[in-house]
Amino acid sequence: MFKNITPRQIAIYTALIISLVESILLLVIVQFFNFDYRWINYLILFGGSLLFSYFIILLVVQKFIFRKIKLIYKNIRDFRVGKIKKGIEPEIDVDSNVFDHVELEVKEWTAQKQKEIEDLKMLENYRREYIGNVAHELKTPVFNIQGYIHTLLDGGLRDDNINELYLSKAGQNVERLITVIEDLDVISKLESGKMILEMQNFDIRTLASEVFDDLELKARNKNIKLNFKDGAAIPFNVTADRESIRTVLNNLISNSIKYGKEDGKTNVGFYDMDTYILVEVSDNGIGVEQKHLRHLFDRFYRVDKSRSRKEGGSGLGLSIVKHILEAHNEPINVRSTPGVGTTFGFTLRKSGTKSI
């Protein structure tokens, strides 16, 4: 009965108790001193005391207790919905269960603030790691360039055995710097929404064939065959930003070559999923352990750091892939088995269909 109490109920119960106590005390006094007092007078006194106590207590509860509680409740509620208004007194509903409302709001507000604090801590850790990764990725080629240039300035420039070699290596590190900076710029534009997607209808199989042609030499150096899976001989028309999807396919196929086995293969498949086309890029390479899968799309994350840097790249390829597909409102998934291979899959909306 007292669990979900309202201000009006508090006033009634408190006034009733006070009136009963007053009446009992009066009765004891009358009996003790043998005063002549009629029962009707007791009832009138009890009723008057009850009404007077009720209104006084209700006024006090509203003015000094529940108004403050309602103000706290209102501020928390307005803060949660982003509507903070100063100088406005809250209305008091004496029949409402204020305590439960306030308790619920405080609990939800506390949980929300705790989650925000945890998110901020996570973002701060991510920011520190990101800055450290950027510094590391830029530091290596910069120091390499510095070493080559100082060697050339210290007399190596006149040594025909090393001058062209060191200039070539310095140029390679400059290219690596440019790659990292360009990839960071792409991610920044994608995250800020400044990159505008030019949606158009095109055949995804034709685009994949063009990417095969671009990466043919890279695949031939490792004797890796680039193939389409069975059923991919027909056109698969999708609606997307063609050049962005070219970047996606280029990164995924390039990765499959980079981490594939000698004399291996990379297969690209297309599957009709009603209003979507599922695109899969798979290889029979070294594979990825389960513990690394959820980090594959993090910026600068490398499963095998020494091998990854030796193979080249900025370490941002898969992060760019994820951001491009998110800009298309499409997810990307990955499954992998160490020693067996890895498959990346994503969907694109079919031409002529509306997004849900």
N, C-alpha and C positions, 0 to 999 in steps of 0.2 A: 504493500500500500504506500509506503514511504519511499519507494525506489524512484518513481517517476513523478516527483512532487512539483507543483507549480507555485508561483508566488501567492496566489489566492488561497491555495490549500494551506500553505505555511501560516498565513494570517489567521485562517479559521481555526486550525489546530492549536496554535499558540494562544489565541484569544480564549478558546474554550478551556484550556488548561488554567490560564490565569483566572478566569471567572470562577471556575470550580474551586480553586484554591482560596480565592477571596470569600466565596460563599461558605466554604467549610470553616474558615477562620472566624467569620462573622457568627456562624451558628454556634461555634464553640464559646465565643465571647458571650453571646446572649444566654446560653445555657449556664455558663459558669457564674455570671452575675445575676441570673434569674430575671432577665429583662422580658417584658411582654412584647412579643414580636410575632406578627401573623405570617402564615406561609405565603400569602399573596405578596407580602412585602419582600420576602426572599426571592420569589420569582421575578418580581420587577427589578430588584437589585441585580439578580443574576443576568437577566436579559439586557439591562442597561450596561452593565459591566462588559458583557460579551460584545455588544455592538461597538461600544467605545474602544475596547481593546482591539477589536478586529480592524477598525479603520485606522487607528494609530499605528498598529503593527504593519498593515498593508502599506501605509504611507512611508514608513521607515524602510521597509524592505525594498519598495520601488525606488525610493530616493537615494538611499545610501548603499544598497547592496546590488540589486538587480540592474539598476541603471549602469553601474560600473561593469558588471558582468556582460550585459548586452553590448556595451561599448567595446569591450575586448572581443566579443564574438563578432560584432560588425566589422571591426578593423581587420581581424584575421580573415573573415570571409571576403571583404573588399580587396585585401592584399592578395589573396589567392587568385581573384579574377581580374586584378589589375585596375580596380576602381576605388582608389583611396580618396575620400572626401573629408576634409577637415572642417570642424566647427558645426557639424550637423549632429544634433542629439538623436539617438535612436529611440524609436517608439517601443513602449513596454507593453507586451501582451501578457496580462496577468494570468491567463489560462494556458499559456504555452509552457512546455517543459524546457525551460532555459538551460538547466544544468546538463541535461543529456545533449542538447544542441551544442553547447559550449565544449563539453567533453569530447564530442565527436569531431568538432572543428579543430580543436587543439591537437587531437591525435593525428588527424589527417594532415594538418599544417606541419606538425613535428616530423611526420614521415616524409613529407614533401621536402622540407628543409634538409633533412638528413640525406635524402637521395641527391639533392642539389650539391650538398657538401662533398659527397662521395664522387659525384660526377666531376666537380671542379678539381678534386684531388687527382682523379684519373686523367683529366685533361692536362693538368699541370705536369704530371709524370710523363704524359705523352709529348707535351711541348718540350720538356727537357731532353727526352730521348730523340725527338725529331731534330732539335737544334744540334745535338751531339752527332747525329747521323749525317746531317748536312755538312757540318764542319769536317767530319772524317772523310766523306766522299769528295769534298773539294780540296782537302789538305793533301791527299795522296798525289793527284796529278800536279798540283801547284808545286809541291816539293820536288817532284820528279823533273818538272820543267826548270825549276831553279837550279837543280844539280847539273842538268845537261848544259844550260846556258853558262853557268860559272866555269864548267870544264872547258867549254869552247873559248870563253874569254881568257882563261888562264893558259892558252896556247894550243888548245885542241883544235881551234879553227884552222890552224895551219897544218894540221896532221890529216892527211888525206885518208888515213885508215879509220878515223872516227868522226870527222866533221859531218859528213853526210848522214852517217848512222845516227849521231846524236841529234841532228836537226830533224831527222825523220821521227825519232822517238819523242822529241819535244812536240812535234806536230800532232802525233797520235794522242798525247796527253791533253793538248789543246782541244782536240776533237772530243775527248771524253768530258772535258769541262763544259764544252758547248752543249753536249748531249744532256748532262745533268741539269744545266740551267734551263734549257728548252723544256725538258720534262717537268721541272718544277713550275715553270710558267704555265704549262698546260694544266697541271693539277690545280694551281691557284685560280685559273680562269674557270675551271669546271666547278670548284667548290664555291666560288663567289657568284656563280651564275652569269658571268660575263661572256662565256662562250655560247654563242647562238647556234643552235643546231638547224641545219638546212634539211628539213625532212623531204624525202623524195622516194619514188618507187624505183626499185632496181632489182636485178637478179643477183642474189647472194652467191650463187654458184659461180657466176661469171667473175664476181669480185674476188672470190677465193682463188680462182684460176690465175688472176692477175698477181695475187700475192705469191702463189706458187712460182710464177715466173721471176718475181723479184728476188726470191730466196733460193732459187735453183742452184746457184753457184755455192752458196753457204751449205746447202744440203749435200751437194756433190762432194765437197771437201771431207765430209764424214761418211760418205756413201749411204746417205739416208734417203729413202724413197718417199716422195710426197704423193699421196693417193687420195681419191675420193672413195668413200664406202659404197657398198652396193645400194642401189636405189637413188643415188645422187646424180644421175646422168641428166635428169630433167631440170628445167628452170624452177627456181624457188623465189618468187617475187615477194619482197618485203618492203615495208615503209620505215625508213630510218635516215640518219645522216650518213651518206655513203662514205665520205672520207674518214669520219670518226670510226665507222665499223671496219674500214680498211686498217686503221691503226690497231683496233682490237684483234683482228685476224693476224696482222703482221706480228704483234707481240706474242700471241699465243703460239703461232706456228714457229716463230723464231725461237721461243723458249723450248719447244719440243725438239728442235734441232740441237740447240745448245746443250741440253741435258739428256739428249738421246744417246743410244748406244751406237757404236760403229756398226755399219751394215744394218741399221735399224729401219724403222718406218714411222711416218706420221700420217694419220688418216683423218680426213674431215668428212663428217656426215651431216645430212639434213633430214629432219623428220617433220612431217605434217601433223601439227597438234591443233586441229580445228581452226582457230583464229590466229594461231601463232606458228612460227617455224622454229623448231629446236635445232640449234647448231652445236655440234660437238667436235672438239679437236682433241685427238688422243694420240698417244705414242707408246712405244714399248721400251721406254728409257729406264733410268735408275729409280724412278718413283720417289715418293715423299712419305715420311713417317707421319702417322696420325697426329702426333703432338705439334707438328709444324703446319698442318693444313689451315687452321684458323688464323694463322699469321701471314699466309702467303700474299695477301693483298695489302699488307701494311707497307708503308713507304720505307724503302731501304732494307726491308727484311730479306735476309739471305739464309737459306738452309745450310749451305756449305760456303762460308764466306770466302775462303781462299780460292776455291774453284770458280765461284761466281765472278769474282773480280778478274780472274785470269781469263774468263770467257768474254769479259767486257760487259758493257751496258751500264745504265745508271742505277739499277736497283729500284726503279720506279715504274717499270713496264706494267706489272700486274695491278699496281695501284691505279695507273691511268686507265687500264681496262675496266676496273671496277667503277671508277668515276664516270667514264663514258656511258656504260650501261645503266648506271643509276640516273644519269641525265635523260636516258630514254625510258626511265621508270621500269627497267628490267633487271632482274637479279642475275648473278653468275654463281655457279656451283662448281665444285671440284671433288673428284674422288681419285684416290691413288693407292697403290700397293707397292711397297719397296721391292725393287727387282723385277717388277712386272710392267709398270707404266702408270701414266697419269692421264686423266680425261677432264677437260674443262667443257662446261656446257652453259649455254645462255639462249634465251628466246628473243625473237623479234616479231613484231606484229606483221601479219600477212597484208599485202597490198589489198585495198578495197574493203578492209574491215575496220570497224570503229573500236577505239580503246574503251575498256570497261571502267 
